Amino acid sequence: MTPPGLHVCRHCDGLITDPDDAVVVAYVHANSGPGWEVWPHSAHAQLVQPDPYLLALLARIRGLCVGSSAT
């Protein structure tokens, strides 16, 4: 677990030690408890991409829903 006030960059996995260099770009919800914020360095904020596994899961669910409503 990261100590309070320190964050790990989502893009480069580097430790963000300067609080002025950290930017919140997303919030990840969790079913079993509170979620967490996604932090990159300010220089990496534009480079953070959505989680590819989540996008694939959502696309599959949408495909299943569209397929089942066609009948």
Backbone hydrogen bonds in HBPLUS format (Angstrom, degrees):
<---DONOR---> <-ACCEPTOR-->    atom                        ^
c    i                          cat <-CA-CA->   ^        H-A-AA   ^      H-
h    n   atom  resd res      DA  || num        DHA   H-A  angle D-A-AA Bond
n    s   type  num  typ     dist DA aas  dist angle  dist       angle   num
A0006-LEU N   A0003-PRO O   3.11 MM   3  5.68 161.5  2.14 138.1 140.8     1
A0007-HIS N   A0016-ILE O   3.46 MM   9  5.18 166.9  2.48 135.8 139.5     2
A0016-ILE N   A0007-HIS O   2.68 MM   9  5.18 174.1  1.68 165.8 163.8     3
A0009-CYS N   A0014-GLY O   2.82 MM   5  5.30 172.2  1.82 159.9 161.1     4
A0013-ASP N   A0009-CYS O   2.86 MM   4  4.79 136.2  2.05 131.8 139.6     5
A0010-ARG N   A0039-TRP O   2.88 MM  29  5.95 138.1  2.05 130.1 143.5     6
A0021-ASP N   A0018-ASP O   2.92 MM   3  5.36 156.3  1.98 115.8 123.6     7
A0042-SER N   A0021-ASP O   2.75 MM  21  5.32 128.0  2.01 147.9 157.3     8
A0023-VAL N   A0040-PRO O   3.20 MM  17  5.84 152.4  2.28 164.6 170.8     9
A0025-VAL N   A0038-VAL O   3.03 MM  13  5.84 166.5  2.05 164.4 168.8    10
A0038-VAL N   A0026-ALA O   2.89 MM  12  5.11 165.4  1.91 139.7 139.1    11
A0028-VAL N   A0036-TRP O   2.77 MM   8  5.36 167.1  1.79 171.0 168.9    12
A0036-TRP N   A0028-VAL O   2.96 MM   8  5.36 146.2  2.08 142.1 152.1    13
A0044-HIS N   A0041-HIS O   2.95 MM   3  5.16 141.4  2.10 105.4 116.9    14
A0047-LEU N   A0044-HIS O   2.90 MM   3  5.12 143.1  2.04 107.8 119.5    15
A0055-LEU N   A0051-ASP O   3.17 MM   4  6.50 160.3  2.21 152.9 158.3    16
A0056-ALA N   A0052-PRO O   2.99 MM   4  6.15 155.9  2.05 143.3 149.6    17
A0057-LEU N   A0053-TYR O   2.95 MM   4  6.14 156.1  2.00 145.5 152.1    18
A0058-LEU N   A0054-LEU O   2.92 MM   4  6.15 163.9  1.94 153.3 157.3    19
A0059-ALA N   A0055-LEU O   2.96 MM   4  6.11 154.7  2.02 144.6 151.7    20
A0060-ARG N   A0056-ALA O   2.96 MM   4  6.17 152.8  2.04 144.3 151.7    21
A0061-ILE N   A0057-LEU O   2.93 MM   4  6.20 162.6  1.96 153.5 158.0    22
A0062-ARG N   A0058-LEU O   2.91 MM   4  6.08 159.9  1.96 146.1 152.0    23
A0063-GLY N   A0059-ALA O   2.92 MM   4  6.10 155.5  1.98 143.6 150.5    24
A0064-LEU N   A0060-ARG O   2.92 MM   4  6.20 154.0  1.99 149.6 156.4    25
A0065-CYS N   A0061-ILE O   2.93 MM   4  6.18 156.0  1.98 149.8 156.5    26
A0066-VAL N   A0062-ARG O   2.89 MM   4  6.07 161.2  1.93 152.9 157.8    27
A0067-GLY N   A0063-GLY O   2.97 MM   4  6.01 157.3  2.03 141.9 148.6    28
A0068-SER N   A0064-LEU O   3.03 MM   4  6.15 149.6  2.13 142.0 149.3    29
A0069-SER N   A0065-CYS O   3.18 MM   4  6.27 139.9  2.35 140.9 150.0    30
